Amino acid sequence: MHVKKGDKVLVRSGDDKGKKGKVLKVFPEKNKAKVEGVNFVKRHTRPNRTNPQGGIVEKEAPVAAAKLSVICPGCGESKGFRNERDSEGRPRRICKSCGESL
């Protein structure tokens, strides 16, 4: 997957188009990611110990990773990135516009 936990991303399509947020959790088996402040769903819950009142609870749902674009922390653009290996052979993500490592 091109997004990782902690990345700042831009939503490129759908109802939340143009919103920015931080990736909270990644689901690689489903090719989805949960983003802070994006894709809220309403869940009707019964009364229980944690929520004695019950009612309607809003929470974030996963978004398809194809709709997300990573924002570079250096230049602030979401032009994309390329994968390279450093001198020790570990993979790195390099911003296409400014050349900084993500």
MIDREN-999499 format. One record per atom (N, C-alpha, C): residue number from 1; x, y negated, z negated; residue in three letters. Coordinates in nm, 3 decimals, m for minus. Last residue first. Layout:
% residues N
<site k="NUM" X="X" Y="Y" Z="Z" r="ala"/>
...
% end
This chain:
% residues 102
<site k="102" X="1.000" Y="m1.102" Z="m0.260" r="leu"/>
<site k="102" X="0.878" Y="m1.108" Z="m0.341" r="leu"/>
<site k="102" X="0.901" Y="m1.036" Z="m0.473" r="leu"/>
<site k="101" X="1.266" Y="m1.306" Z="m0.144" r="ser"/>
<site k="101" X="1.221" Y="m1.174" Z="m0.189" r="ser"/>
<site k="101" X="1.099" Y="m1.188" Z="m0.278" r="ser"/>
<site k="100" X="1.237" Y="m1.542" Z="0.128" r="glu"/>
<site k="100" X="1.258" Y="m1.511" Z="m0.013" r="glu"/>
<site k="100" X="1.203" Y="m1.372" Z="m0.047" r="glu"/>
<site k="99" X="1.184" Y="m1.629" Z="0.383" r="gly"/>
<site k="99" X="1.293" Y="m1.534" Z="0.365" r="gly"/>
<site k="99" X="1.321" Y="m1.497" Z="0.221" r="gly"/>
<site k="98" X="0.973" Y="m1.790" Z="0.465" r="cys"/>
<site k="98" X="1.084" Y="m1.854" Z="0.394" r="cys"/>
<site k="98" X="1.203" Y="m1.760" Z="0.370" r="cys"/>
<site k="97" X="0.807" Y="m1.625" Z="0.633" r="ser"/>
<site k="97" X="0.822" Y="m1.768" Z="0.658" r="ser"/>
<site k="97" X="0.944" Y="m1.828" Z="0.590" r="ser"/>
<site k="96" X="0.812" Y="m1.358" Z="0.549" r="lys"/>
<site k="96" X="0.846" Y="m1.388" Z="0.687" r="lys"/>
<site k="96" X="0.869" Y="m1.536" Z="0.711" r="lys"/>
<site k="95" X="0.962" Y="m1.237" Z="0.250" r="cys"/>
<site k="95" X="0.864" Y="m1.328" Z="0.311" r="cys"/>
<site k="95" X="0.907" Y="m1.362" Z="0.453" r="cys"/>
<site k="94" X="1.033" Y="m0.899" Z="0.189" r="ile"/>
<site k="94" X="1.088" Y="m1.028" Z="0.225" r="ile"/>
<site k="94" X="0.981" Y="m1.112" Z="0.294" r="ile"/>
<site k="93" X="1.057" Y="m0.650" Z="m0.047" r="arg"/>
<site k="93" X="0.963" Y="m0.719" Z="0.042" r="arg"/>
<site k="93" X="1.014" Y="m0.861" Z="0.064" r="arg"/>
<site k="92" X="1.282" Y="m0.372" Z="m0.059" r="arg"/>
<site k="92" X="1.243" Y="m0.507" Z="m0.101" r="arg"/>
<site k="92" X="1.144" Y="m0.561" Z="0.000" r="arg"/>
<site k="91" X="1.404" Y="m0.052" Z="m0.171" r="pro"/>
<site k="91" X="1.322" Y="m0.134" Z="m0.081" r="pro"/>
<site k="91" X="1.286" Y="m0.268" Z="m0.144" r="pro"/>
<site k="90" X="1.751" Y="0.013" Z="m0.238" r="arg"/>
<site k="90" X="1.615" Y="0.002" Z="m0.287" r="arg"/>
<site k="90" X="1.532" Y="m0.086" Z="m0.194" r="arg"/>
<site k="89" X="2.016" Y="0.019" Z="m0.166" r="gly"/>
<site k="89" X="1.926" Y="0.111" Z="m0.098" r="gly"/>
<site k="89" X="1.782" Y="0.107" Z="m0.147" r="gly"/>
<site k="88" X="2.188" Y="m0.169" Z="m0.256" r="glu"/>
<site k="88" X="2.182" Y="m0.045" Z="m0.333" r="glu"/>
<site k="88" X="2.086" Y="0.056" Z="m0.274" r="glu"/>
<site k="87" X="2.141" Y="m0.384" Z="m0.088" r="ser"/>
<site k="87" X="2.272" Y="m0.317" Z="m0.080" r="ser"/>
<site k="87" X="2.274" Y="m0.184" Z="m0.155" r="ser"/>
<site k="86" X="1.792" Y="m0.329" Z="0.008" r="asp"/>
<site k="86" X="1.904" Y="m0.410" Z="m0.039" r="asp"/>
<site k="86" X="2.033" Y="m0.329" Z="m0.034" r="asp"/>
<site k="85" X="1.585" Y="m0.293" Z="0.295" r="arg"/>
<site k="85" X="1.654" Y="m0.230" Z="0.183" r="arg"/>
<site k="85" X="1.770" Y="m0.317" Z="0.142" r="arg"/>
<site k="84" X="1.268" Y="m0.441" Z="0.375" r="glu"/>
<site k="84" X="1.409" Y="m0.417" Z="0.399" r="glu"/>
<site k="84" X="1.466" Y="m0.345" Z="0.278" r="glu"/>
<site k="83" X="0.964" Y="m0.530" Z="0.520" r="asn"/>
<site k="83" X="1.031" Y="m0.443" Z="0.425" r="asn"/>
<site k="83" X="1.175" Y="m0.421" Z="0.468" r="asn"/>
<site k="82" X="0.812" Y="m0.854" Z="0.542" r="arg"/>
<site k="82" X="0.872" Y="m0.736" Z="0.604" r="arg"/>
<site k="82" X="0.946" Y="m0.658" Z="0.496" r="arg"/>
<site k="81" X="0.498" Y="m1.029" Z="0.519" r="phe"/>
<site k="81" X="0.632" Y="m0.997" Z="0.474" r="phe"/>
<site k="81" X="0.682" Y="m0.875" Z="0.548" r="phe"/>
<site k="80" X="0.280" Y="m1.316" Z="0.560" r="gly"/>
<site k="80" X="0.314" Y="m1.175" Z="0.566" r="gly"/>
<site k="80" X="0.456" Y="m1.154" Z="0.519" r="gly"/>
<site k="79" X="0.184" Y="m1.567" Z="0.513" r="lys"/>
<site k="79" X="0.220" Y="m1.533" Z="0.651" r="lys"/>
<site k="79" X="0.249" Y="m1.385" Z="0.668" r="lys"/>
<site k="78" X="0.072" Y="m1.725" Z="0.303" r="ser"/>
<site k="78" X="0.043" Y="m1.582" Z="0.317" r="ser"/>
<site k="78" X="0.066" Y="m1.538" Z="0.462" r="ser"/>
<site k="77" X="0.271" Y="m1.951" Z="0.101" r="glu"/>
<site k="77" X="0.197" Y="m1.915" Z="0.221" r="glu"/>
<site k="77" X="0.172" Y="m1.764" Z="0.225" r="glu"/>
<site k="76" X="0.440" Y="m2.032" Z="m0.101" r="gly"/>
<site k="76" X="0.297" Y="m2.044" Z="m0.123" r="gly"/>
<site k="76" X="0.212" Y="m2.011" Z="m0.002" r="gly"/>
<site k="75" X="0.715" Y="m2.006" Z="m0.114" r="cys"/>
<site k="75" X="0.661" Y="m2.108" Z="m0.024" r="cys"/>
<site k="75" X="0.510" Y="m2.126" Z="m0.039" r="cys"/>
<site k="74" X="0.744" Y="m1.824" Z="m0.345" r="gly"/>
<site k="74" X="0.838" Y="m1.931" Z="m0.311" r="gly"/>
<site k="74" X="0.774" Y="m2.042" Z="m0.229" r="gly"/>
<site k="73" X="0.550" Y="m1.629" Z="m0.364" r="pro"/>
<site k="73" X="0.565" Y="m1.721" Z="m0.477" r="pro"/>
<site k="73" X="0.658" Y="m1.838" Z="m0.446" r="pro"/>
<site k="72" X="0.329" Y="m1.561" Z="m0.096" r="cys"/>
<site k="72" X="0.469" Y="m1.571" Z="m0.137" r="cys"/>
<site k="72" X="0.480" Y="m1.667" Z="m0.255" r="cys"/>
<site k="71" X="0.046" Y="m1.358" Z="m0.118" r="ile"/>
<site k="71" X="0.095" Y="m1.496" Z="m0.114" r="ile"/>
<site k="71" X="0.236" Y="m1.498" Z="m0.170" r="ile"/>
<site k="70" X="m0.089" Y="m1.096" Z="0.078" r="val"/>
<site k="70" X="m0.002" Y="m1.135" Z="m0.032" r="val"/>
<site k="70" X="0.048" Y="m1.278" Z="m0.011" r="val"/>
<site k="69" X="m0.425" Y="m1.046" Z="0.152" r="ser"/>
<site k="69" X="m0.297" Y="m1.090" Z="0.206" r="ser"/>
<site k="69" X="m0.214" Y="m1.142" Z="0.090" r="ser"/>
<site k="68" X="m0.695" Y="m0.815" Z="0.192" r="leu"/>
<site k="68" X="m0.608" Y="m0.895" Z="0.108" r="leu"/>
<site k="68" X="m0.477" Y="m0.926" Z="0.179" r="leu"/>
<site k="67" X="m0.846" Y="m0.635" Z="0.330" r="lys"/>
<site k="67" X="m0.898" Y="m0.772" Z="0.323" r="lys"/>
<site k="67" X="m0.806" Y="m0.866" Z="0.247" r="lys"/>
<site k="66" X="m0.725" Y="m0.394" Z="0.290" r="ala"/>
<site k="66" X="m0.712" Y="m0.453" Z="0.423" r="ala"/>
<site k="66" X="m0.762" Y="m0.597" Z="0.426" r="ala"/>
<site k="65" X="m0.805" Y="m0.312" Z="0.040" r="ala"/>
<site k="65" X="m0.672" Y="m0.371" Z="0.053" r="ala"/>
<site k="65" X="m0.652" Y="m0.437" Z="0.188" r="ala"/>
<site k="64" X="m1.128" Y="m0.388" Z="m0.076" r="ala"/>
<site k="64" X="m1.048" Y="m0.315" Z="0.021" r="ala"/>
<site k="64" X="m0.914" Y="m0.387" Z="0.040" r="ala"/>
<site k="63" X="m1.164" Y="m0.434" Z="m0.428" r="val"/>
<site k="63" X="m1.176" Y="m0.490" Z="m0.293" r="val"/>
<site k="63" X="m1.088" Y="m0.406" Z="m0.201" r="val"/>
<site k="62" X="m1.342" Y="m0.325" Z="m0.725" r="pro"/>
<site k="62" X="m1.229" Y="m0.321" Z="m0.632" r="pro"/>
<site k="62" X="m1.265" Y="m0.376" Z="m0.494" r="pro"/>
<site k="61" X="m1.515" Y="m0.568" Z="m0.931" r="ala"/>
<site k="61" X="m1.512" Y="m0.441" Z="m0.860" r="ala"/>
<site k="61" X="m1.393" Y="m0.442" Z="m0.764" r="ala"/>
<site k="60" X="m1.556" Y="m0.714" Z="m1.249" r="glu"/>
<site k="60" X="m1.491" Y="m0.717" Z="m1.119" r="glu"/>
<site k="60" X="m1.488" Y="m0.576" Z="m1.060" r="glu"/>
<site k="59" X="m1.883" Y="m0.764" Z="m1.398" r="lys"/>
<site k="59" X="m1.745" Y="m0.720" Z="m1.400" r="lys"/>
<site k="59" X="m1.690" Y="m0.719" Z="m1.259" r="lys"/>
<site k="58" X="m2.149" Y="m0.859" Z="m1.609" r="glu"/>
<site k="58" X="m2.076" Y="m0.885" Z="m1.484" r="glu"/>
<site k="58" X="m1.933" Y="m0.837" Z="m1.499" r="glu"/>
<site k="57" X="m2.426" Y="m0.694" Z="m1.744" r="val"/>
<site k="57" X="m2.285" Y="m0.727" Z="m1.762" r="val"/>
<site k="57" X="m2.222" Y="m0.749" Z="m1.625" r="val"/>
<site k="56" X="m2.738" Y="m0.719" Z="m1.889" r="ile"/>
<site k="56" X="m2.667" Y="m0.722" Z="m1.761" r="ile"/>
<site k="56" X="m2.524" Y="m0.773" Z="m1.785" r="ile"/>
<site k="55" X="m2.812" Y="m0.512" Z="m2.177" r="gly"/>
<site k="55" X="m2.838" Y="m0.618" Z="m2.081" r="gly"/>
<site k="55" X="m2.755" Y="m0.607" Z="m1.956" r="gly"/>
<site k="54" X="m2.710" Y="m0.474" Z="m2.522" r="gly"/>
<site k="54" X="m2.739" Y="m0.421" Z="m2.389" r="gly"/>
<site k="54" X="m2.754" Y="m0.536" Z="m2.291" r="gly"/>
<site k="53" X="m2.655" Y="m0.529" Z="m2.789" r="gln"/>
<site k="53" X="m2.770" Y="m0.595" Z="m2.727" r="gln"/>
<site k="53" X="m2.809" Y="m0.528" Z="m2.596" r="gln"/>
<site k="52" X="m2.421" Y="m0.392" Z="m2.853" r="pro"/>
<site k="52" X="m2.546" Y="m0.354" Z="m2.920" r="pro"/>
<site k="52" X="m2.670" Y="m0.416" Z="m2.857" r="pro"/>
<site k="51" X="m2.166" Y="m0.282" Z="m2.712" r="asn"/>
<site k="51" X="m2.258" Y="m0.385" Z="m2.667" r="asn"/>
<site k="51" X="m2.397" Y="m0.355" Z="m2.726" r="asn"/>
<site k="50" X="m2.040" Y="m0.080" Z="m2.852" r="thr"/>
<site k="50" X="m1.960" Y="m0.195" Z="m2.809" r="thr"/>
<site k="50" X="m2.048" Y="m0.311" Z="m2.765" r="thr"/>
<site k="49" X="m2.256" Y="0.097" Z="m2.901" r="arg"/>
<site k="49" X="m2.180" Y="0.039" Z="m3.012" r="arg"/>
<site k="49" X="m2.100" Y="m0.084" Z="m2.970" r="arg"/>
<site k="48" X="m2.532" Y="0.000" Z="m2.683" r="asn"/>
<site k="48" X="m2.439" Y="0.098" Z="m2.740" r="asn"/>
<site k="48" X="m2.357" Y="0.029" Z="m2.848" r="asn"/>
<site k="47" X="m2.808" Y="m0.043" Z="m2.463" r="pro"/>
<site k="47" X="m2.743" Y="m0.078" Z="m2.589" r="pro"/>
<site k="47" X="m2.653" Y="0.035" Z="m2.638" r="pro"/>
<site k="46" X="m2.721" Y="m0.002" Z="m2.115" r="arg"/>
<site k="46" X="m2.806" Y="0.027" Z="m2.230" r="arg"/>
<site k="46" X="m2.736" Y="m0.020" Z="m2.356" r="arg"/>
<site k="45" X="m2.666" Y="m0.231" Z="m1.847" r="thr"/>
<site k="45" X="m2.619" Y="m0.138" Z="m1.949" r="thr"/>
<site k="45" X="m2.722" Y="m0.121" Z="m2.061" r="thr"/>
<site k="44" X="m2.621" Y="m0.303" Z="m1.518" r="his"/>
<site k="44" X="m2.724" Y="m0.299" Z="m1.622" r="his"/>
<site k="44" X="m2.685" Y="m0.192" Z="m1.722" r="his"/>
<site k="43" X="m2.384" Y="m0.503" Z="m1.372" r="arg"/>
<site k="43" X="m2.409" Y="m0.368" Z="m1.420" r="arg"/>
<site k="43" X="m2.511" Y="m0.376" Z="m1.530" r="arg"/>
<site k="42" X="m2.292" Y="m0.683" Z="m1.088" r="lys"/>
<site k="42" X="m2.372" Y="m0.682" Z="m1.211" r="lys"/>
<site k="42" X="m2.407" Y="m0.539" Z="m1.245" r="lys"/>
<site k="41" X="m1.966" Y="m0.776" Z="m0.972" r="val"/>
<site k="41" X="m2.088" Y="m0.698" Z="m0.959" r="val"/>
<site k="41" X="m2.161" Y="m0.701" Z="m1.092" r="val"/>
<site k="40" X="m1.739" Y="m0.992" Z="m0.805" r="phe"/>
<site k="40" X="m1.812" Y="m0.959" Z="m0.927" r="phe"/>
<site k="40" X="m1.938" Y="m0.880" Z="m0.893" r="phe"/>
<site k="39" X="m1.506" Y="m1.060" Z="m0.630" r="asn"/>
<site k="39" X="m1.595" Y="m0.946" Z="m0.615" r="asn"/>
<site k="39" X="m1.661" Y="m0.902" Z="m0.746" r="asn"/>
<site k="38" X="m1.254" Y="m1.214" Z="m0.834" r="val"/>
<site k="38" X="m1.307" Y="m1.184" Z="m0.700" r="val"/>
<site k="38" X="m1.397" Y="m1.061" Z="m0.708" r="val"/>
<site k="37" X="m1.109" Y="m1.253" Z="m1.068" r="gly"/>
<site k="37" X="m1.199" Y="m1.358" Z="m1.023" r="gly"/>
<site k="37" X="m1.264" Y="m1.335" Z="m0.887" r="gly"/>
<site k="36" X="m0.842" Y="m1.047" Z="m0.985" r="glu"/>
<site k="36" X="m0.897" Y="m1.134" Z="m1.089" r="glu"/>
<site k="36" X="m0.982" Y="m1.244" Z="m1.026" r="glu"/>
<site k="35" X="m0.902" Y="m0.748" Z="m0.807" r="val"/>
<site k="35" X="m0.843" Y="m0.882" Z="m0.808" r="val"/>
<site k="35" X="m0.918" Y="m0.969" Z="m0.909" r="val"/>
<site k="34" X="m0.820" Y="m0.420" Z="m0.750" r="lys"/>
<site k="34" X="m0.907" Y="m0.505" Z="m0.831" r="lys"/>
<site k="34" X="m0.836" Y="m0.639" Z="m0.848" r="lys"/>
<site k="33" X="m0.799" Y="m0.253" Z="m0.435" r="ala"/>
<site k="33" X="m0.734" Y="m0.322" Z="m0.545" r="ala"/>
<site k="33" X="m0.835" Y="m0.409" Z="m0.618" r="ala"/>
<site k="32" X="m0.778" Y="0.048" Z="m0.231" r="lys"/>
<site k="32" X="m0.847" Y="m0.069" Z="m0.286" r="lys"/>
<site k="32" X="m0.766" Y="m0.129" Z="m0.400" r="lys"/>
<site k="31" X="m0.739" Y="0.310" Z="m0.135" r="asn"/>
<site k="31" X="m0.689" Y="0.195" Z="m0.059" r="asn"/>
<site k="31" X="m0.764" Y="0.067" Z="m0.099" r="asn"/>
<site k="30" X="m0.787" Y="0.525" Z="m0.290" r="lys"/>
<site k="30" X="m0.904" Y="0.468" Z="m0.225" r="lys"/>
<site k="30" X="m0.868" Y="0.351" Z="m0.134" r="lys"/>
<site k="29" X="m0.532" Y="0.577" Z="m0.381" r="glu"/>
<site k="29" X="m0.607" Y="0.688" Z="m0.321" r="glu"/>
<site k="29" X="m0.732" Y="0.640" Z="m0.248" r="glu"/>
<site k="28" X="m0.447" Y="0.337" Z="m0.500" r="pro"/>
<site k="28" X="m0.392" Y="0.378" Z="m0.371" r="pro"/>
<site k="28" X="m0.469" Y="0.491" Z="m0.304" r="pro"/>
<site k="27" X="m0.569" Y="0.093" Z="m0.660" r="phe"/>
<site k="27" X="m0.619" Y="0.229" Z="m0.643" r="phe"/>
<site k="27" X="m0.570" Y="0.281" Z="m0.508" r="phe"/>
<site k="26" X="m0.441" Y="m0.137" Z="m0.896" r="val"/>
<site k="26" X="m0.439" Y="m0.087" Z="m0.759" r="val"/>
<site k="26" X="m0.485" Y="0.058" Z="m0.758" r="val"/>
<site k="25" X="m0.528" Y="m0.427" Z="m1.085" r="lys"/>
<site k="25" X="m0.509" Y="m0.282" Z="m1.077" r="lys"/>
<site k="25" X="m0.517" Y="m0.239" Z="m0.931" r="lys"/>
<site k="24" X="m0.505" Y="m0.704" Z="m1.052" r="leu"/>
<site k="24" X="m0.508" Y="m0.646" Z="m1.187" r="leu"/>
<site k="24" X="m0.477" Y="m0.498" Z="m1.185" r="leu"/>
<site k="23" X="m0.365" Y="m0.956" Z="m0.867" r="val"/>
<site k="23" X="m0.404" Y="m0.815" Z="m0.860" r="val"/>
<site k="23" X="m0.393" Y="m0.756" Z="m1.001" r="val"/>
<site k="22" X="m0.501" Y="m1.282" Z="m0.886" r="lys"/>
<site k="22" X="m0.392" Y="m1.192" Z="m0.921" r="lys"/>
<site k="22" X="m0.444" Y="m1.048" Z="m0.918" r="lys"/>
<site k="21" X="m0.635" Y="m1.486" Z="m0.616" r="gly"/>
<site k="21" X="m0.634" Y="m1.425" Z="m0.747" r="gly"/>
<site k="21" X="m0.517" Y="m1.331" Z="m0.764" r="gly"/>
<site k="20" X="m0.839" Y="m1.696" Z="m0.412" r="lys"/>
<site k="20" X="m0.707" Y="m1.646" Z="m0.450" r="lys"/>
<site k="20" X="m0.716" Y="m1.586" Z="m0.589" r="lys"/>
<site k="19" X="m1.074" Y="m1.705" Z="m0.141" r="lys"/>
<site k="19" X="m1.044" Y="m1.703" Z="m0.284" r="lys"/>
<site k="19" X="m0.905" Y="m1.645" Z="m0.308" r="lys"/>
<site k="18" X="m1.126" Y="m1.671" Z="0.128" r="gly"/>
<site k="18" X="m1.058" Y="m1.793" Z="0.086" r="gly"/>
<site k="18" X="m1.022" Y="m1.798" Z="m0.061" r="gly"/>
<site k="17" X="m1.421" Y="m1.483" Z="0.089" r="lys"/>
<site k="17" X="m1.317" Y="m1.531" Z="0.180" r="lys"/>
<site k="17" X="m1.259" Y="m1.663" Z="0.131" r="lys"/>
<site k="16" X="m1.610" Y="m1.329" Z="m0.042" r="asp"/>
<site k="16" X="m1.514" Y="m1.404" Z="m0.123" r="asp"/>
<site k="16" X="m1.400" Y="m1.462" Z="m0.039" r="asp"/>
<site k="15" X="m1.746" Y="m1.190" Z="0.155" r="asp"/>
<site k="15" X="m1.817" Y="m1.294" Z="0.080" r="asp"/>
<site k="15" X="m1.722" Y="m1.384" Z="0.002" r="asp"/>
<site k="14" X="m1.495" Y="m1.141" Z="0.417" r="gly"/>
<site k="14" X="m1.602" Y="m1.100" Z="0.327" r="gly"/>
<site k="14" X="m1.664" Y="m1.219" Z="0.255" r="gly"/>
<site k="13" X="m1.135" Y="m1.194" Z="0.425" r="ser"/>
<site k="13" X="m1.267" Y="m1.176" Z="0.486" r="ser"/>
<site k="13" X="m1.368" Y="m1.133" Z="0.381" r="ser"/>
<site k="12" X="m0.905" Y="m1.246" Z="0.277" r="arg"/>
<site k="12" X="m0.911" Y="m1.294" Z="0.414" r="arg"/>
<site k="12" X="m1.047" Y="m1.277" Z="0.480" r="arg"/>
<site k="11" X="m0.795" Y="m1.355" Z="m0.030" r="val"/>
<site k="11" X="m0.897" Y="m1.272" Z="0.034" r="val"/>
<site k="11" X="m0.923" Y="m1.329" Z="0.173" r="val"/>
<site k="10" X="m0.463" Y="m1.351" Z="m0.134" r="leu"/>
<site k="10" X="m0.567" Y="m1.431" Z="m0.072" r="leu"/>
<site k="10" X="m0.664" Y="m1.335" Z="m0.007" r="leu"/>
<site k="9" X="m0.277" Y="m1.283" Z="m0.440" r="val"/>
<site k="9" X="m0.330" Y="m1.250" Z="m0.308" r="val"/>
<site k="9" X="m0.438" Y="m1.349" Z="m0.265" r="val"/>
<site k="8" X="0.003" Y="m1.218" Z="m0.629" r="lys"/>
<site k="8" X="m0.100" Y="m1.317" Z="m0.605" r="lys"/>
<site k="8" X="m0.146" Y="m1.297" Z="m0.461" r="lys"/>
<site k="7" X="0.073" Y="m0.909" Z="m0.799" r="asp"/>
<site k="7" X="0.085" Y="m0.995" Z="m0.682" r="asp"/>
<site k="7" X="m0.027" Y="m1.098" Z="m0.681" r="asp"/>
<site k="6" X="0.009" Y="m0.737" Z="m1.006" r="gly"/>
<site k="6" X="0.076" Y="m0.860" Z="m1.040" r="gly"/>
<site k="6" X="0.095" Y="m0.955" Z="m0.923" r="gly"/>
<site k="5" X="0.046" Y="m0.439" Z="m0.827" r="lys"/>
<site k="5" X="m0.006" Y="m0.502" Z="m0.947" r="lys"/>
<site k="5" X="0.077" Y="m0.625" Z="m0.980" r="lys"/>
<site k="4" X="0.069" Y="m0.489" Z="m0.470" r="lys"/>
<site k="4" X="0.111" Y="m0.425" Z="m0.594" r="lys"/>
<site k="4" X="0.051" Y="m0.502" Z="m0.712" r="lys"/>
<site k="3" X="m0.004" Y="m0.418" Z="m0.129" r="val"/>
<site k="3" X="m0.025" Y="m0.500" Z="m0.249" r="val"/>
<site k="3" X="0.015" Y="m0.419" Z="m0.371" r="val"/>
<site k="2" X="0.041" Y="m0.228" Z="0.065" r="his"/>
<site k="2" X="0.119" Y="m0.351" Z="0.074" r="his"/>
<site k="2" X="0.097" Y="m0.444" Z="m0.045" r="his"/>
<site k="1" X="0.084" Y="0.119" Z="0.000" r="met"/>
<site k="1" X="0.000" Y="0.000" Z="0.000" r="met"/>
<site k="1" X="0.088" Y="m0.125" Z="0.000" r="met"/>
% end
